[in-house]
Amino acid sequence: MIELENVAMEYSGRWLFSGVSLSLAPGSFHFLTGPSGAGKTTLIRLCSLEIRPSGGRVRLLDQPTAALDRNAVADMRRRIGVVHQDSRFIDHLTLAENVLLPATVSDANLSEARRHLDELMGWVGLSQLAESRPPELSGGERQRAALARAVILSPDIVLADEPTGNVDWEMSLRILRLLIELNKLGKTVLFATHDMTLIRQAKSQVQARVLRIRDGGIALAGAEL
């Protein structure tokens, strides 16, 4: 589902990555760890086609990405859901309207997305807040809404960039469980986090591997948890 071959990334005059290679199988669950500034967010952005590598090759969904034009990139990104640490919403829209936004903007399966909206809002535990505005939500509610928005188009890949960084422990566990549920439905999940306690908590719930970014490279930090 995700393949990087000898990927290099230059940022602000320095090489963040050099010769990084990895391969994530369909339906796998990987944690991505590393110190602040190591490049976790950059790697997520590479895998979501938000940025291009300075060198090497990125292959997603069994397709090389280097020669994709703008329309092809847009089509591919509909199959990739991204949850950022700092969830961004349009404040004058309701929560339900924000969750539907990826389908509304792209006009991709909008009618189908609307049919599944109530079920999705219930899945993240926000049915009662569907008509609320983003400023009225807590941090945990915003992150669950961000997860719902990321999967509204039923993507094949879910990339989560520190989604538990701004919430308490109980909410962190809830978000982790939601991502595990997505993985059990066949989604490929890449979960960036610095919280090793949270990773250990997943031990009995999911077969996962840990990728560690360090010194410009990525290594498998452990086999199944």
DOTORSE-260570 format. One record per residue: residue number from 1; x, y, z of N, C-alpha, C in turn. Coordinates in steps of 0.02 Angstrom, whole numbers, m for minus. Layout:
residues N
 resi  neast nnorth    nup caeast canorth   caup  ceast cnorth    cup
  NUM      X      Y      Z      X       Y      Z      X      Y      Z
...
end
This chain:
residues 225
 resi  neast nnorth    nup caeast canorth   caup  ceast cnorth    cup
    1     41    m60      0      0       0      0     43     63      0
    2     97     62     39    143     119     42    214     92     32
    3    249    118    m17    318      98    m29    361    160    m40
    4    415    164     m2    465     216    m12    530    182    m30
    5    562    206    m82    626     177   m104    679    231   m109
    6    729    226    m65    785     273    m63    762    346    m62
    7    711    360    m22    683     427    m20    728    474     20
    8    741    532     m8    778     585     26    734    647     29
    9    743    686     82    703     745     91    745    802    119
   10    752    855     81    788     914    103    739    966    130
   11    754    994    187    709    1043    218    749   1097    251
   12    737   1159    230    772    1217    259    848   1209    257
   13    872   1184    201    944    1179    193    977   1119    224
   14    939   1074    254    969    1014    283    931    952    259
   15    965    896    259    934     834    237    900    801    297
   16    833    800    294    795     770    348    796    694    342
   17    790    669    280    795     597    266    850    587    214
   18    879    528    216    928     510    166    924    435    153
   19    901    416     93    899     345     75    850    303    115
   20    791    331    131    741     295    170    701    247    125
   21    696    185    147    655     136    111    610    100    161
   22    548     90    142    502      51    184    444     27    141
   23    410    m24    165    354     m53    129    301    m75    179
   24    240    m46    173    186     m63    218    134   m103    179
   25    120   m163    203     75    m208    168      2   m187    177
   26    m41   m206    130   m113    m192    137   m139   m221    203
   27   m179   m181    238   m210    m204    300   m164   m206    360
   28   m104   m177    354    m57    m178    410    m68   m118    455
   29    m41   m122    516    m45     m68    564     26    m53    587
   30     49      8    576    116      28    597    113     90    640
   31    152     90    694    166     150    732    230    182    705
   32    231    248    702    290     285    681    313    328    739
   33    374    316    763    399     352    821    464    388    803
   34    487    428    850    550     464    841    547    530    879
   35    604    559    893    606     622    931    575    679    892
   36    558    732    927    531     792    894    581    818    843
   37    556    835    784    599     860    731    632    807    689
   38    618    743    704    650     688    667    620    680    597
   39    557    702    589    527     698    523    463    657    519
   40    430    645    575    369     605    573    315    639    530
   41    305    703    542    255     739    503    273    742    429
   42    337    752    415    359     753    345    346    687    311
   43    358    632    346    345     566    316    270    557    303
   44    228    579    350    156     575    339    137    616    277
   45    165    675    270    149     718    213    173    688    148
   46    229    653    149    252     618     89    203    562     70
   47    180    526    120    135     470    107     65    492     87
   48     47    554    102    m18     581     82    m14    623     19
   49     45    626    m11     57     664    m73     47    740    m63
   50     54    763     m2     53     835     10    118    868    m14
   51    172    830    m11    237     854    m35    271    799    m76
   52    320    818   m115    358     771   m156    428    762   m125
   53    457    704   m132    525     694   m104    577    731   m145
   54    633    747   m113    689     777   m148    726    726   m190
   55    720    663   m172    751     609   m210    718    544   m193
   56    727    494   m234    697     428   m223    627    423   m251
   57    594    368   m236    529     354   m265    477    337   m212
   58    416    363   m222    359     347   m179    307    311   m222
   59    284    255   m196    233     216   m231    175    204   m183
   60    115    223   m203     56     215   m161      3    176   m198
   61    m32    132   m161    m87      95   m191    m66     60   m255
   62     m4     35   m254     25      m3   m310     35     40   m372
   63     44    106   m361     56     150   m418    115    196   m403
   64    161    205   m451    214     256   m443    182    325   m445
   65    207    370   m404    175     435   m397    212    492   m431
   66    273    481   m453    314     536   m478    283    571   m539
   67    252    532   m583    226     561   m645    152    578   m643
   68    121    573   m585     49     586   m581     35    660   m592
   69    m15    675   m632    m35     745   m640    m81    766   m583
   70   m103    829   m584   m142     855   m528   m207    816   m517
   71   m241    799   m571   m304     763   m565   m293    692   m537
   72   m240    660   m560   m225     593   m535   m206    594   m462
   73   m169    646   m441   m152     653   m370   m215    663   m329
   74   m261    704   m353   m324     716   m317   m364    652   m310
   75   m366    612   m363   m402     549   m361   m371    502   m310
   76   m304    499   m309   m271     455   m262   m280    478   m190
   77   m279    543   m179   m286     568   m111   m355    555    m82
   78   m404    544   m124   m470     525    m99   m469    456    m66
   79   m418    417    m83   m412     350    m54   m366    350      7
   80   m346    410     29   m301     417     87   m333    465    136
   81   m346    442    197   m374     485    249   m319    508    296
   82   m318    572    313   m265     600    355   m296    634    416
   83   m269    617    475   m289     650    537   m228    687    564
   84   m233    753    570   m178     793    596   m184    804    671
   85   m129    820    703   m130     835    774   m174    896    789
   86   m167    947    748   m207    1007    756   m262   1006    704
   87   m320    981    723   m375     975    676   m400   1043    654
   88   m412   1050    590   m433    1114    562   m504   1108    537
   89   m547   1154    559   m617    1153    539   m638   1222    515
   90   m694   1224    480   m724    1287    461   m776   1304    513
   91   m764   1357    551   m803    1370    612   m876   1386    600
   92   m893   1414    541   m963    1432    531  m1006   1373    505
   93   m973   1317    490  m1009    1256    470  m1024   1213    532
   94  m1076   1174    528  m1090    1127    582  m1037   1071    581
   95  m1037   1033    635   m989     978    638  m1003    928    583
   96  m1067    912    572  m1085     866    518  m1062    891    450
   97  m1071    956    438  m1050     985    375   m974    982    367
   98   m938    991    421   m865     986    419   m843    914    403
   99   m876    866    434   m858     796    421   m871    778    348
  100   m924    806    320   m942     792    250   m899    830    200
  101   m859    877    224   m824     922    179   m783    888    124
  102   m744    835    139   m706     803     85   m750    779     27
  103   m809    754     43   m854     732    m10   m887    791    m44
  104   m901    843     m6   m934     902    m35   m888    938    m84
  105   m825    947    m64   m777     984   m105   m761    946   m169
  106   m752    881   m164   m733     841   m222   m792    815   m262
  107   m852    820   m231   m913     792   m261   m903    718   m276
  108   m863    686   m233   m849     615   m242   m894    575   m195
  109   m942    538   m223   m986     496   m183  m1021    535   m128
  110  m1041    597   m143  m1073     639    m93  m1138    609    m67
  111  m1179    583   m112  m1242     553    m90  m1230    493    m45
  112  m1180    453    m62  m1164     394    m20  m1137    417     48
  113  m1095    469     47  m1067     495    110  m1123    519    155
  114  m1172    553    127  m1228     577    167  m1268    520    197
  115  m1274    465    159  m1312     407    185  m1277    377    246
  116  m1211    380    246  m1173     347    300  m1153    396    356
  117  m1173    459    349  m1150     510    397  m1174    495    468
  118  m1238    479    476  m1264     466    544  m1228    408    577
  119  m1216    355    538  m1181     297    565  m1109    316    585
  120  m1077    356    544  m1008     376    558  m1005    421    620
  121  m1051    468    626  m1052     511    685  m1065    470    749
  122  m1106    419    743  m1117     376    800  m1056    336    818
  123  m1019    314    766   m958     274    777   m906    312    817
  124   m900    377    805   m851     417    843   m882    448    905
  125   m946    432    919   m979     456    979   m998    529    979
  126  m1015    556    920  m1030     627    914  m1099    641    885
  127  m1143    592    886  m1210     601    856  m1246    661    885
  128  m1240    670    951  m1277     723    984  m1247    792    970
  129  m1187    794    939  m1154     858    925  m1153    874    851
  130  m1191    838    811  m1188     846    739  m1203    917    716
  131  m1247    953    751  m1265    1021    732  m1226   1074    769
  132  m1178   1054    810  m1136    1101    846  m1085   1132    799
  133  m1055   1187    820  m1002    1220    783   m935   1201    814
  134   m881   1197    774   m816    1176    800   m792   1213    863
  135   m802   1279    869   m778    1313    930   m810   1288    994
  136   m867   1253    988   m902    1228   1047   m875   1161   1071
  137   m829   1131   1034   m806    1063   1049   m744   1062   1093
  138   m737   1009   1130   m675     997   1169   m621    971   1122
  139   m560    967   1147   m505     941   1106   m517    870   1084
  140   m542    828   1129   m555     758   1111   m611    751   1060
  141   m662    793   1067   m717     792   1018   m693    814    950
  142   m649    863    948   m622     887    884   m581    832    850
  143   m542    795    890   m500     743    860   m542    686    833
  144   m595    668    869   m639     616    844   m676    639    781
  145   m694    703    780   m725     730    719   m676    730    661
  146   m613    745    676   m561     743    624   m552    673    596
  147   m557    623    639   m552     554    617   m612    536    572
  148   m672    557    593   m731     545    552   m724    577    483
  149   m699    638    482   m690     673    418   m638    637    375
  150   m586    610    406   m533     576    368   m558    512    335
  151   m610    481    362   m632     417    335   m700    422    301
  152   m727    482    291   m793     490    261   m797    461    191
  153   m740    461    154   m739     433     86   m716    360     86
  154   m714    328    145   m693     258    152   m625    245    118
  155   m573    279    143   m507     272    111   m476    204    124
  156   m428    186     84   m391     123     93   m335    131    143
  157   m309    193    150   m253     207    194   m274    262    243
  158   m258    254    307   m271     306    357   m204    325    389
  159   m187    389    382   m125     416    410   m143    461    469
  160   m117    447    528   m134     486    587    m70    517    615
  161    m67    583    613     m7     620    634    m17    647    705
  162      8    611    754      2     630    825    m71    649    843
  163   m119    606    828   m189     624    840   m206    627    914
  164   m163    600    957   m177     600   1029   m133    649   1067
  165    m97    692   1030    m48     736   1062    m78    789   1107
  166   m142    809   1094   m172     863   1131   m232    841   1173
  167   m238    777   1187   m295     752   1225   m271    712   1285
  168   m317    699   1332   m298     662   1392   m292    587   1378
  169   m270    550   1429   m256     479   1420   m318    440   1400
  170   m374    453   1432   m435     417   1416   m455    428   1344
  171   m450    490   1320   m468     504   1251   m416    474   1203
  172   m353    473   1223   m301     441   1182   m318    368   1169
  173   m340    333   1222   m359     262   1215   m419    254   1169
  174   m466    301   1174   m525     297   1132   m507    306   1058
  175   m464    354   1044   m442     365    975   m403    305    950
  176   m360    277    992   m323     217    974   m371    161    955
  177   m423    150    996   m471      97    981   m507    108    915
  178   m522    171    899   m555     185    836   m510    168    777
  179   m446    184    783   m398     169    730   m389     93    723
  180   m389     58    779   m384     m15    777   m445    m45    743
  181   m504    m17    757   m565     m40    723   m561    m31    648
  182   m533     26    627   m524      38    555   m478    m14    525
  183   m424    m30    561   m377     m80    537   m410   m148    530
  184   m453   m165    577   m488    m230    574   m537   m232    516
  185   m556   m174    491   m599    m171    431   m557   m175    367
  186   m492   m182    374   m449    m191    316   m409   m129    295
  187   m416    m74    333   m379     m14    316   m305    m20    337
  188   m261      6    296   m190      12    314   m182     74    356
  189   m154     67    416   m149     122    463    m76    137    480
  190    m57    201    475      8     225    497     m4    279    550
  191     15    265    611     m1     306    669     64    335    698
  192     75    400    686    134     433    712    122    455    784
  193    166    436    830    159     456    899    226    450    934
  194    236    492    985    296     487   1027    280    450   1092
  195    216    430   1101    192     401   1164    202    325   1164
  196    258    303   1193    272     232   1196    224    194   1241
  197    197    228   1291    147     196   1335     85    178   1295
  198     65    222   1251      6     209   1208     21    150   1161
  199     81    148   1135    100      93   1091     97     26   1128
  200    123     26   1190    121     m36   1229     49    m55   1246
  201      6     m6   1254    m64     m19   1269    m98    m58   1212
  202    m72    m49   1152   m102     m82   1093    m83   m156   1088
  203    m39   m179   1132    m11    m246   1126    m63   m301   1119
  204   m115   m298   1160   m164    m352   1160   m221   m340   1111
  205   m219   m284   1075   m275    m266   1033   m263   m271    958
  206   m200   m267    938   m186    m265    866   m116   m291    853
  207   m108   m323    795    m41    m343    773    m10   m283    738
  208     40   m254    770     69    m192    744    145   m196    746
  209    175   m156    704    248    m148    705    266    m76    717
  210    325    m65    742    347       1    761    405     23    716
  211    397     78    682    449     108    641    478    168    679
  212    544    172    683    575     226    720    618    268    672
  213    604    334    671    645     380    632    702    405    676
  214    763    400    650    820     424    689    879    435    642
  215    912    492    651    972     508    613    962    501    538
  216    905    525    514    892     525    442    871    460    412
  217    859    410    453    838     345    427    779    317    466
  218    752    262    441    696     229    474    714    155    485
  219    703    132    546    718      63    563    658     31    595
  220    651    m34    586    600     m72    621    622    m80    693
  221    585    m48    739    606     m47    809    586   m110    845
  222    538   m147    817    518    m209    849    471   m247    805
  223    467   m312    816    419    m352    778    351   m341    809
  224    306   m387    801    239    m378    828    244   m361    902
  225    203   m313    924    205    m292    994    185   m349   1040
end
